[in-house]
Amino acid sequence: MRFAGRQRRSRWIAAAELGLISSTFSTLVSQLFAARIGRDAAVDWMTVATIPARDWALSPEPSWSAILAGIAFHQWADFSWALVFFGVLGRWTADLRPRMILLLALPWAVFSSSAEWFALVPLIPFWQPLFTLQQPYWIGLLVHASSAVMYPLFARLRWRRGHAPARDILFTNAWITGALAAVVLVGTVALFGSHGYEPPWMGRDRDADQTYIRHMTTHHVQGIELARIGAEHAQDPHLRKLAMLMVASQAGENRIFENWWLSWFDTEMPDCSTEERAAMPGFLTPAEMRQVKAAPSDRFDAVFVEAMSRHHAGAVRMADQMWGSRGDPRLRIMAHAIRHEQQGEIALMHGVTGLAAVATAFRNMFADNVN
């Protein structure tokens, strides 16, 4: 009994150590890799922070407190999943070899990210629909997978120093080396990317990609202006905070568009003409923008939601066309996320919560459902 107790205690300690390692690795990779697929890491961490902190976390420019809160919550969640896998389920997982752990860990990433996206966050216990409606499921899957790939190290951690089998030591040594090399590689790419040297453009239709970036950047500029009006004048506190998130997310996406343009095409991005603006779906006329600004306080929220919903629907149509195009894969991945995000924000403006939010988010991953 005493030996079995020591084994269980040792297993839980190793699970905790693995949780710290895997969650930290996932945080580093997520932070460094996000912009490579069109994600603003600061905005994503702020969105994660809304799960426990609600509207407090939202602002037009992600604050350090919100970013750190999002990272801390992510670390806690990944840490907890490692404890479940090797602690709660340790009877079946604790004695597995590294390769078998890896084979099980990746399906575990699918399960754990699904549990969060479909149930734990939008339903019990957090009841926070924003995360699920704003971020498509595959983002969480990538984050959980980056954590799960470190699970084979448990085969080393479960032994006292010097007692692990030689073959497990060799495997985990190679795995640690590979993980460190991956962090260095992703970090190097991120460093060059932050100075305007992203990997070259890889699309098959340069004109279409350039048109999309120019149009969506211009569309976002008006969306940011409209969202700032909402953040200042909305009567509903939650709607004000949601407008702040719109400012942050679209500003972050525009920074990525500008960086990609300079890196891929080595020139300044031309402005859109008056004719191009008028032809963009959902782009408001100057008169319509003035109507939103001049809306009386008792009607402002309804006027703003109607105008922003129409504006978002236009962006969704543009993003949907890019997703189905022959464009650069990074641009298409980003377009898919924008299509999901802006449809989700329309639902959030209309108060969708609970199971309806989950169903709406699921549909939004597969199609344009607002045009």
C-alpha positions as CSV (number, residue, x, y, z in Angstrom):
1,M,0.0,0.0,0.0
2,R,2.8,2.4,0.9
3,F,4.6,1.6,-2.3
4,A,1.4,2.1,-4.3
5,G,0.9,5.5,-2.6
6,R,4.4,6.6,-3.5
7,Q,3.8,5.6,-7.1
8,R,0.6,7.6,-7.3
9,R,2.2,10.6,-5.7
10,S,5.2,10.3,-8.1
11,R,2.8,10.1,-11.0
12,W,0.9,13.2,-10.0
13,I,4.2,15.1,-9.5
14,A,5.4,14.1,-12.9
15,A,2.0,15.1,-14.4
16,A,2.3,18.5,-12.8
17,E,5.9,18.9,-14.2
18,L,4.7,17.8,-17.6
19,G,1.8,20.3,-17.4
20,L,4.2,23.2,-16.8
21,I,6.4,22.2,-19.6
22,S,3.7,21.5,-22.2
23,S,1.7,24.6,-21.4
24,T,4.8,26.8,-21.6
25,F,5.8,25.3,-24.9
26,S,2.3,25.9,-26.2
27,T,2.3,29.5,-25.1
28,L,5.7,30.2,-26.8
29,V,4.7,28.5,-30.0
30,S,1.3,30.3,-30.1
31,Q,2.9,33.7,-29.4
32,L,5.6,33.3,-32.0
33,F,3.5,31.5,-34.8
34,A,0.2,33.5,-34.6
35,A,1.1,36.2,-37.0
36,R,2.3,33.7,-39.6
37,I,-1.3,32.6,-40.2
38,G,-2.8,36.1,-39.7
39,R,-3.6,36.1,-36.0
40,D,-2.8,38.9,-33.6
41,A,-1.5,37.1,-30.6
42,A,-2.3,40.0,-28.2
43,V,-5.9,40.1,-29.3
44,D,-6.2,36.3,-29.0
45,W,-4.8,36.4,-25.5
46,M,-7.3,39.2,-24.6
47,T,-10.1,37.1,-26.0
48,V,-9.0,34.1,-23.9
49,A,-8.9,36.4,-20.8
50,T,-12.7,37.1,-21.3
51,I,-13.4,33.5,-20.3
52,P,-12.8,34.1,-16.6
53,A,-12.6,37.9,-16.6
54,R,-15.6,38.7,-18.8
55,D,-15.8,42.2,-20.2
56,W,-13.1,43.6,-17.9
57,A,-10.5,42.2,-20.3
58,L,-11.7,44.0,-23.4
59,S,-10.2,47.2,-24.7
60,P,-9.5,48.9,-28.1
61,E,-5.8,48.1,-27.6
62,P,-5.0,44.9,-25.6
63,S,-3.7,45.8,-22.2
64,W,-0.7,44.0,-20.6
65,S,-3.0,42.9,-17.7
66,A,-5.5,41.3,-20.2
67,I,-2.7,39.7,-22.2
68,L,-1.1,38.2,-19.1
69,A,-4.5,37.1,-17.8
70,G,-5.2,35.3,-21.1
71,I,-1.8,33.6,-21.0
72,A,-2.2,32.6,-17.4
73,F,-5.7,31.1,-18.1
74,H,-4.3,29.3,-21.1
75,Q,-1.4,27.9,-19.0
76,W,-3.8,26.8,-16.3
77,A,-6.1,25.1,-18.8
78,D,-3.3,23.2,-20.5
79,F,-1.8,22.3,-17.2
80,S,-5.1,20.9,-16.1
81,W,-5.5,18.8,-19.2
82,A,-2.1,17.2,-18.5
83,L,-3.1,16.4,-14.9
84,V,-6.3,14.7,-16.2
85,F,-4.4,12.7,-18.9
86,F,-1.6,11.5,-16.6
87,G,-3.1,11.9,-13.2
88,V,-6.8,11.1,-13.3
89,L,-6.3,8.6,-16.2
90,G,-2.9,7.6,-15.0
91,R,-4.0,4.0,-14.4
92,W,-4.0,3.6,-18.2
93,T,-1.5,6.2,-19.4
94,A,1.2,6.5,-16.8
95,D,3.2,3.4,-17.9
96,L,3.0,4.0,-21.6
97,R,6.1,4.3,-23.8
98,P,6.8,7.7,-25.4
99,R,5.6,6.8,-28.9
100,M,2.3,5.4,-27.6
101,I,1.9,8.5,-25.5
102,L,2.3,10.6,-28.7
103,L,-0.2,8.5,-30.6
104,L,-2.8,9.1,-27.8
105,A,-1.9,12.7,-27.1
106,L,-2.9,14.0,-30.5
107,P,-6.4,12.6,-30.4
108,W,-6.4,13.9,-26.8
109,A,-5.8,17.4,-28.2
110,V,-8.8,17.0,-30.5
111,F,-10.9,15.9,-27.6
112,S,-9.7,18.6,-25.1
113,S,-10.0,21.4,-27.6
114,S,-13.4,20.2,-28.6
115,A,-14.6,20.0,-25.0
116,E,-13.5,23.6,-24.4
117,W,-14.9,25.1,-27.7
118,F,-18.2,23.2,-27.7
119,A,-19.0,23.0,-24.0
120,L,-16.8,24.1,-21.2
121,V,-16.3,27.7,-22.4
122,P,-19.7,28.6,-24.0
123,L,-21.8,26.5,-21.6
124,I,-20.9,25.0,-18.2
125,P,-19.0,26.2,-16.3
126,F,-18.1,29.6,-17.9
127,W,-21.1,30.5,-20.1
128,Q,-18.9,32.7,-22.2
129,P,-20.0,32.6,-25.9
130,L,-17.5,35.2,-27.1
131,F,-14.5,32.8,-27.3
132,T,-16.4,30.2,-29.4
133,L,-18.1,32.8,-31.7
134,Q,-14.9,34.9,-32.2
135,Q,-12.3,32.1,-32.8
136,P,-12.9,29.2,-35.1
137,Y,-12.3,25.7,-33.5
138,W,-9.1,25.0,-35.4
139,I,-7.2,27.7,-33.5
140,G,-7.8,26.0,-30.3
141,L,-6.9,22.7,-31.9
142,L,-3.6,24.0,-33.0
143,V,-2.9,25.4,-29.5
144,H,-3.8,22.1,-27.8
145,A,-1.8,20.1,-30.3
146,S,1.3,22.2,-29.6
147,S,0.9,21.3,-26.0
148,A,0.1,17.6,-26.6
149,V,3.3,17.1,-28.6
150,M,5.3,17.5,-25.4
151,Y,3.4,14.7,-23.6
152,P,6.0,12.0,-24.5
153,L,8.3,13.7,-22.0
154,F,6.2,12.2,-19.2
155,A,7.9,8.8,-19.9
156,R,11.1,10.5,-18.6
157,L,9.6,12.6,-15.8
158,R,7.9,9.6,-14.1
159,W,11.2,8.1,-13.2
160,R,13.6,9.4,-10.5
161,R,16.8,10.9,-12.0
162,G,18.9,8.2,-13.5
163,H,16.3,5.4,-13.3
164,A,14.6,5.9,-16.7
165,P,15.1,3.1,-19.3
166,A,18.0,4.0,-21.7
167,R,15.7,3.8,-24.8
168,D,13.2,6.3,-23.2
169,I,16.1,8.6,-22.3
170,L,17.3,8.5,-25.9
171,F,13.9,9.2,-27.3
172,T,13.1,12.1,-24.9
173,N,16.5,13.6,-25.4
174,A,15.9,13.7,-29.1
175,W,12.3,15.1,-28.5
176,I,13.6,17.9,-26.2
177,T,16.2,18.8,-28.8
178,G,13.6,18.9,-31.5
179,A,11.3,21.0,-29.4
180,L,14.0,23.5,-28.7
181,A,15.0,23.6,-32.4
182,A,11.3,24.2,-33.2
183,V,11.1,27.2,-30.8
184,V,14.3,28.6,-32.2
185,L,13.1,28.2,-35.8
186,V,9.6,29.7,-35.1
187,G,11.3,32.5,-33.1
188,T,13.7,33.3,-35.9
189,V,10.9,33.5,-38.5
190,A,8.9,35.7,-36.1
191,L,11.9,38.0,-35.6
192,F,12.4,38.4,-39.3
193,G,8.6,38.8,-39.8
194,S,8.5,41.6,-37.2
195,H,11.0,43.5,-39.4
196,G,9.0,43.0,-42.6
197,Y,10.7,39.9,-43.9
198,E,8.0,37.2,-43.9
199,P,8.4,34.0,-46.0
200,P,7.7,34.9,-49.7
201,W,4.2,35.1,-51.2
202,M,3.0,31.6,-52.3
203,G,-0.3,32.3,-54.1
204,R,-1.3,31.6,-57.6
205,D,-3.2,34.9,-58.4
206,R,-1.2,37.9,-57.4
207,D,-3.7,40.5,-58.6
208,A,-6.6,38.8,-56.6
209,D,-4.5,38.7,-53.4
210,Q,-3.4,42.3,-53.8
211,T,-7.0,43.4,-54.4
212,Y,-8.3,41.4,-51.4
213,I,-5.6,42.9,-49.0
214,R,-6.3,46.4,-50.2
215,H,-10.0,46.1,-50.1
216,M,-10.2,44.4,-46.7
217,T,-7.7,46.9,-45.2
218,T,-9.9,49.8,-46.4
219,H,-13.0,48.0,-45.2
220,H,-11.4,47.4,-41.8
221,V,-10.4,51.1,-41.5
222,Q,-14.1,52.1,-41.8
223,G,-15.1,49.2,-39.4
224,I,-12.6,50.6,-36.8
225,E,-14.0,54.1,-37.2
226,L,-17.6,52.7,-36.8
227,A,-16.6,50.6,-33.8
228,R,-14.9,53.5,-32.1
229,I,-18.2,55.4,-32.4
230,G,-20.0,52.4,-30.8
231,A,-17.4,52.2,-28.0
232,E,-18.0,55.8,-27.2
233,H,-21.7,56.1,-27.5
234,A,-23.4,52.7,-26.9
235,Q,-25.7,52.6,-24.0
236,D,-25.4,48.9,-23.3
237,P,-22.0,48.4,-21.4
238,H,-21.5,45.0,-23.0
239,L,-22.1,46.4,-26.5
240,R,-19.5,49.1,-25.8
241,K,-17.0,46.4,-24.8
242,L,-17.8,44.4,-27.8
243,A,-17.2,47.4,-30.0
244,M,-13.8,47.8,-28.3
245,L,-13.0,44.2,-29.3
246,M,-13.9,45.0,-32.9
247,V,-11.4,47.9,-32.8
248,A,-8.6,45.7,-31.5
249,S,-9.2,42.7,-33.8
250,Q,-9.6,44.7,-37.0
251,A,-6.6,47.0,-36.1
252,G,-4.5,43.9,-35.4
253,E,-5.5,42.3,-38.7
254,N,-4.7,45.5,-40.6
255,R,-1.2,45.5,-39.1
256,I,-0.7,42.0,-40.4
257,F,-2.1,42.9,-43.9
258,E,0.3,45.9,-44.1
259,N,3.3,43.7,-43.0
260,W,2.4,41.0,-45.5
261,W,2.0,43.6,-48.3
262,L,5.4,45.2,-47.7
263,S,7.1,41.8,-47.3
264,W,5.5,40.0,-50.2
265,F,5.2,42.9,-52.8
266,D,8.0,45.3,-51.6
267,T,6.0,48.4,-52.2
268,E,3.6,50.7,-50.5
269,M,-0.1,49.6,-50.5
270,P,-2.1,51.9,-52.8
271,D,-5.3,53.4,-51.5
272,C,-8.7,52.3,-52.7
273,S,-10.4,54.6,-55.1
274,T,-13.9,56.1,-54.5
275,E,-15.3,53.7,-57.0
276,E,-13.7,50.7,-55.3
277,R,-15.1,51.8,-51.9
278,A,-18.6,52.2,-53.3
279,A,-18.5,48.8,-54.8
280,M,-17.3,47.0,-51.6
281,P,-20.1,44.9,-50.0
282,G,-21.2,46.5,-46.7
283,F,-19.1,49.6,-47.1
284,L,-21.2,52.5,-45.6
285,T,-21.6,55.8,-47.4
286,P,-20.5,59.1,-45.7
287,A,-24.2,59.9,-45.2
288,E,-24.8,56.5,-43.4
289,M,-21.8,57.1,-41.2
290,R,-23.2,60.5,-40.2
291,Q,-26.5,58.9,-39.4
292,V,-24.8,56.5,-36.9
293,K,-22.9,59.4,-35.3
294,A,-26.1,61.5,-35.1
295,A,-28.4,58.8,-33.7
296,P,-30.1,59.8,-30.5
297,S,-28.9,58.1,-27.3
298,D,-32.2,56.1,-26.9
299,R,-31.9,54.7,-30.4
300,F,-28.1,54.6,-30.8
301,D,-27.6,50.9,-29.9
302,A,-30.2,49.7,-32.5
303,V,-28.8,52.0,-35.2
304,F,-25.2,50.9,-34.4
305,V,-26.0,47.2,-34.4
306,E,-27.8,47.5,-37.7
307,A,-25.0,49.4,-39.4
308,M,-22.2,47.2,-38.0
309,S,-24.1,44.0,-38.8
310,R,-24.4,45.2,-42.4
311,H,-20.7,46.2,-42.5
312,H,-19.6,42.9,-41.0
313,A,-21.8,41.0,-43.5
314,G,-19.9,42.7,-46.3
315,A,-16.5,41.7,-44.8
316,V,-17.8,38.1,-44.5
317,R,-18.7,38.0,-48.2
318,M,-15.2,39.3,-49.1
319,A,-13.5,36.8,-46.8
320,D,-15.6,33.9,-48.1
321,Q,-14.5,34.7,-51.6
322,M,-10.9,34.7,-50.6
323,W,-11.2,31.4,-48.7
324,G,-12.4,29.8,-51.9
325,S,-9.8,31.4,-54.1
326,R,-6.3,30.3,-55.3
327,G,-4.6,32.9,-53.0
328,D,-1.7,32.5,-50.6
329,P,-2.5,29.8,-48.1
330,R,-1.8,32.2,-45.2
331,L,-4.2,34.7,-46.6
332,R,-6.9,32.1,-47.1
333,I,-6.5,30.8,-43.5
334,M,-6.7,34.4,-42.2
335,A,-9.8,34.9,-44.4
336,H,-11.5,31.9,-42.9
337,A,-10.9,33.2,-39.4
338,I,-12.2,36.7,-40.4
339,R,-15.3,35.1,-41.9
340,H,-15.9,33.2,-38.6
341,E,-15.1,36.1,-36.4
342,Q,-17.3,38.7,-38.1
343,Q,-20.3,36.4,-38.3
344,G,-19.7,35.6,-34.6
345,E,-19.7,39.3,-33.7
346,I,-23.0,39.8,-35.5
347,A,-24.4,37.0,-33.4
348,L,-22.9,38.5,-30.2
349,M,-24.4,41.9,-31.1
350,H,-27.8,40.2,-31.3
351,G,-27.4,38.6,-27.9
352,V,-26.8,34.9,-29.0
353,T,-25.7,32.7,-26.0
354,G,-25.8,29.1,-24.8
355,L,-26.5,26.3,-27.2
356,A,-27.6,28.7,-29.9
357,A,-24.1,30.3,-29.8
358,V,-22.4,26.9,-30.2
359,A,-24.7,26.0,-33.1
360,T,-24.1,29.3,-34.7
361,A,-20.3,29.1,-34.3
362,F,-20.3,25.6,-35.7
363,R,-22.2,26.7,-38.8
364,N,-20.0,29.8,-39.2
365,M,-16.9,27.6,-39.6
366,F,-18.3,26.1,-42.8
367,A,-20.1,28.9,-44.7
368,D,-21.1,32.5,-45.1
369,N,-24.4,32.4,-43.2
370,V,-25.3,36.1,-43.2
371,N,-25.5,36.9,-46.9
